[in-house]
């Protein structure tokens, strides 16, 4: 894995206006970097802001503040031409393999849409690129003339992956690409992503709920809670030595393969509900559910600091 940064997120904010003039703070001052050839995993409960980060990176959402630096350039300042070139290099695989494919288009036209937008190929060459993309994801040429409803969920997700590959991107945001699939299919899709990464030199932001799958595919992992990044470390280090109480609670829920250990292990059960992102609590946003909470946790927001080489955490315990 290269140490050269392909993408840097600096103090990213994404707020959504709600009724009454308030703001929903979906992402609030989040910073991290992703190196070339790396898979960076982003985990957390539903509503923590991880998918919003992915959609903001690919410009489906405009950021409310902060910087997104891709290959040394701040994409928040791109004009139309630069943004068009940016979309050639950055693609997205969506969570829902049913809703993300246009039911009125053939598979060939779905995959070829990006090719047509960027005027990359035409005629027989266009068809050949589409066929190659289908074969890369384990489908065949005949599938190009069929419609999405003729495929299973796993096959549809393969079509979504083929679509993202058609314009030869460098960076792909994988927004929970396996959460809507059967467990038996999930491993196939993850192994396909790993294979494509090795063959094409891709870089991934892998957003997911499944902590064991994130551990399997990711080089580094970031843990989010209520719009904030709570912890970040190398994948092996994070799973061996989680520091933040929220990370520990998440990882305690991962099922163990050993039935004897599974019977004896202690889960950390969180009490209370996730606070509203419209009116988040002062101090640490996890303080109201944390068994280790101290008075300072409710008064002052902890700094996101490096506690050991490459291991960052935002917690007053350290």
Helices and strands as residue ranges (DSSP letters): E 5-17, G 19-21, E 23-35, E 39-43, H 50-57, E 65-70, E 73-74, G 75-77, H 80-89, E 90-93, H 107-117, H 123-136, G 141-145, G 148-150, H 153-165, E 171-175, H 183-200, E 203-207, H 211-217, E 220-225, E 228-234, H 235-240, H 245-251, H 259-264, G 287-289, H 295-299, E 305-308, E 311-313
